[in-house]
């Protein structure tokens, strides 16, 4: 099968961690030997590359083409209009990508189907392109594209249209599948295929040695995620006021950093908080191993890969009880779900974990039940059925 993978959520030379879960799923699918893929990952157009332009300068520095894990990736530019960008974004994206798809076909890659990720604007643009090129489209719902965006009138309308146009829909958890059906998607089209975890990359290492190398001592919490409001880092920082023996490391970058640093000072816990900035996955493995627990206080999550990454390193988690997270943290060996998403709720869940701390061997064993094999097989069956190539 020849698949065109289409999403703005895909790593690139400038942002190697961006949408890495999409790349990882695709890499395992291609490794099956039954799929060939090309990736089209649009980025917003911006004329100037200088660092002073921040994120937009980074967009400009993304190469037009690159090869990642042996897969060719193209990054066409599309117009992203300030303030009104959400409404025309799918059409502008589709218009920018259309000539790229014509070139791919002319070069000999006449793809069988479009494998799109994130419903808006990506999935809507993919549905438009599917109609234009006469190709079936499968859209993967990943989180806020279903938990948040349908609340807006125009995106909600277009998400429903794309769901109707799609030949198949994948959700990364059962909670998103249920919500899509509430939105009007045909249940027969929607299959839940959870994300897996790379068990070779995320694995236990010599914990004492890693803690020594990283300068970590005492009971230490780790939070991994962009520094944005939805991740709830302020709750985890606040919980330190009720956990006087605990230290906290936060891996990630984003617009909230200055506010979170100020909060730590205000709460007089700044000496127990380390902001690590963004970390490559190989380094994250060390931090997961070094931590006593990974804390995720998000208000929304489709399927949080960081939970499984931590567990695969033997470190249990404390997580808010939202959307797909209870499907990830489904056993005491995995960790503890917060009973309340608040400062006190985080602290209480950490205390509960301390009181019944699982063995790191058991936590790793739990994570081993989440390899990518089942997800890969589910994709092969879905695309095979859509293309009439079931075996």
N, C-alpha and C positions, 0 to 999 in steps of 0.2 A: 504494500500500500504506500502511496505517495501522499504525505500530509503536508499542508502548509500551516505551520504554527504561527498564529497572529496575536500579538498582544504588546501593549506598551509596557507590561510587566515582564521585562526580560533583562538579564544583566548585560552590561556593556563595559567597554574598556574604562570609561570614566566612573561608572557605578557598578562595580563587580558583584555587589551583594543585592542589587535591586531585582526583585522578582526571582530570586534564585530558586524558589520552590517550583516555578514553572519550568526552568531549565532542568532541574533535577528530575522532575517527572518525565520530561521529554527524553532526557538522556537514558533513563531506564527503559523507556518504550522503544527507542531506537536500538538499544542493546539486545532486544528480543530477536533481532534479525529479520523481523517481519514488517518493519516500517522504515521508510526513507523520509527524511524531512528537510525542509528549508524553513527558516524563520524570518518573518517580517515583523520587526519591532519598531514602530514609528516613534519619533521623538519630536517635541515641539521645535519649530523653526525659530532661530535667533541668530542675528548677523554677527555678533561679537563674541570672541572666545576668551577675553581677558578674565582673570580670576575676580576682578572687582564686581563682575556682574553675577556672582554667586551661582545659583542653580541654573540660571539661563545661560551663563557662560559655559557651564559644564555640558548643557545640551548641545551647544555649538561645537564642542570638542569631541563629541561622540563620532567615531568614524562612520563613513557611509556603509562600509561592509567590514565584517570581521568573521573569524572562524573560532567557535567555542566548542570544545569537546568534540571536534571533528565535524561540527554542523555549521553550515554557512548561515550567517545572520546578516540581514540588510536592515538599515535604519533610515528609511525615507523620512523627510521632514514634512510636517503638516502645520497649518496655521492654528495657533491657539490664541484666541482673541481675549484680551483682558476684560474681566468683569462679566462679559456675556458668553464666555468660552464654553460653558456647559451645554448650552442649547444647540449651537451648530457643530459642535465637536465631532459627532459621528459622521456627518456628511463631509466635513472638511478632511477628516481622516481617510474616509473611503476614496475621496477624489485624489488625495495625494498618493494613495497606495495602488490605485488602479493601473497606472502605467508600469509600476514595478511588477505587478502580476503578469501583465502582458509580456514583459521582458523575460520573466522566468519561464513562461510557456514557450516563448520563441527560442529560448536557450535549451529547451528539451525537458524542462521539469513541468509537465502538464499534470498538476496535482489532482488527486482524486477527491479530496475533501479539505475543508478549512477547519482547523483545530484552534478555536478562539478562547481566550482567557479573560475573564472579568466582563460583566455584562454591559457596562456603560462607561465610556463610549465604545470600547473595543468590540464587544459582542454585537452591538447595533451596527457598527461599521462593517463587521464581518458578515452580518446578515444581508446588508446592502450589496456587498461584493459577491456573496453567494448567488444572489439573484442575477447580478450582472454577468457572471461567468458560468452560471448553470451548474454550480457545485454545491453539494450538501454541506451544511455547517453544523458543527458541534460546539456548544458554548459551555465553558466551565464557570460556574458561580463560585466566588471565593470568599465572600464576606459582606463588606459594606455595600457592594453592588446590589445586594438583596436586602440587607438589614437596614439600610439608610436611604439609598438613592430613590427607591420607589415612592418615598414620601413627597418628592418633588414632582410637580405636575407633568412637565414635559419628559424628564428622564423616566418617570414611572410609565408613562404612555409608551415610550419607545422600547423600554425593557419588556413590556408585555408583547409588543409587536415582534421583537426579536425572538422571544420565547416561542411565539406561534410559528415563526418562520423556520426555526432551527429543526434540523432532522433529529437531533439528540441534545440532551442537556446533562452535564455532569455537575454534581454538587460535592463539596469536600466534606460535608457532614450531613447527617439525617435532618438536623434542625433546618438547614437551608433548603433541603428538598421539600420539607413540609411547608415552609414559607412560600416557595415558588408555586406550589400547588394552590395555596391560598390566593396568590396573585393571579391565578388563572391558567398556569401551565398544565399541559396534558400530563397526568401522572405516568402514562405509558412511555413518555419520552424521557423522564427524569430518573437518572440512576445516581446513587450516592457512592462515590469512590474516594475514600479518604486519602489524604497525603500519607506517605510513608516517611521513614527516616533512614539516612545513610548509615548503616550499622558498622561499616568499615571506617568511615571518617570519625563518627561520634562513638567513642568507645572508652572504657576505663583505661587510665594510664597510672603511673606511679604518683599517687595523690600527695604523699608527703613531699616528694621532690618538687612537684609543681607548686604546691603552697609555698615552699621555701623560695623558689625562683620568683614567684609573683609577690612575695612579701606579705603573705596572708597569714593571719594568726587569729585564733579564737573563732567563735560561731559567726559565720559569714553568709549573708544572703546575696543572691545575684539576680538582677533584672536585666532582660535583654529585649530591646525594642526601640523603635524611633521615639525621640523625645517630643511627642505630640500628645494633646489632651486625652485622646481615646485610650492611651496605654495606662493612664492612671498612676504614673510614677510618683505623683505627689502623695498618694495614699501610702505607698510603700515607705517613702521618706518619713511621713508622719508616724507610721507604725514604730519607728525607732524610738519615739518618746515613751512607748510602752514596752520596749524590748531593750533595756539598757545595756545588755551584754552583747547585742548584735551589731555587726557591721554590715554595710551595704555597698555593693559594686553595681554600677549601672553602665551597661554597654549599649551604645547607640548615639545617634546625633539627631538634631532637629531644632526647631525654633523655640522649644520650651526650655532649653538648657539654662539660660540666664535666670529665668524665673525659678526653676527648680534649685539652682545653686543658692539663690536668695532665700528660698524657703528653708533649705537646710541650715543656713546661718540663723534665720529667724527662730527656728525651733531648737537651736543650739545643739545640732547633731552633725554639723559640717565636718567635724573631725572624724566622724564614723562613716562618711559617704565618699566614695571614689567614683568620679565620672571618667569612664574609660574611653569614651569616644567610640566611633565605629570600629569593629574588629573583624578581621577575616575569619572564616570558619575554622581554620586550623588553630588559630589563637583562641577562639571561643571554646574549643574543646578543652583547652587548658583551664579556662575560667570555670566551665561547667564542672570539671573534675575537682577543682579547688574549693568550690562552694559547698555549703552544707544544705542549702535549699535554693531553688530557683523560684522567684515570685513573679507572677503575672497578674496585675490588677486591672486589666482592660475592662472597658465598658462594652466593647463589641469584639468578637473574634469569630471568624468562620472556623478555621482549623489552625491553631497556633503551632507551627512547626517547632518553635523554641522549646515547647514542653517535652516533645519526644526527643529532641536533641539532648536536653538535660538528662532525661531518664536513661537514654542510651549510654551516657557517661556514668550512670550509677547514682545520679543525684535526684532525689525526689523533688516534687514541686508543690507550691501553694498557688492556687489560681482562683479567679473569680468564676462564678457559676453562670457563664453566659454562652448562648448559642451552642457551638460544637464542643466547647471545652469539657462538659461532663462526659462526652463520648471519648475524650482522650484520657481524662483522669477518672477512670472507672473502677479503681481498685486501690486498697490501702497501700499496696506496694508502689503505686504511682505517686501518691502524695495525698494532699488534702484540698478540698474545695471550700472556699470561704462561704460561711453561712450568710454573711452580709458584706456588701462591697463598700467598705468604709475603713477609716484608719483603725478603728478597734476591731473590725472584721478581719483585716489583714493580720493584726497582732494575735488575735485569738486563733486563727488558722495556723500560724507559725507555732504557737504554743501547743496546739493539738498535734502537729507533726512531731515536735520535740518529745511529746509524751508517748508517742507510739511510732518511733522512727524505724522505718523498714531497713533491712540490710541492703547495702548498695548492690549486692549480687542479685537480690530479688527485684530491685528496681530495674536493673539492666535486663533481667530475664523478661520482665513485663514489656519493655520496649522492643525486645526481639520479636514480639508478636505483630509488630507494625513495619515489616519490611515492605519494599515497593512491589513485591511479586504479585500480590492480589490486585493492586491498582493497575499494574501493567496488563494483567490478564483481562481485567474488566474493560479496559480501553480497547484491547484487541477484539473482544467480543462485540462491543458497541459499534466500532467502526466497521468490523466485518459484517455485522447485520445490516447496517445502513448501506454498505456498498455491495451487498449480496455476495459476500465472500466468506461466509461462515464455514468452519471446518468441524 
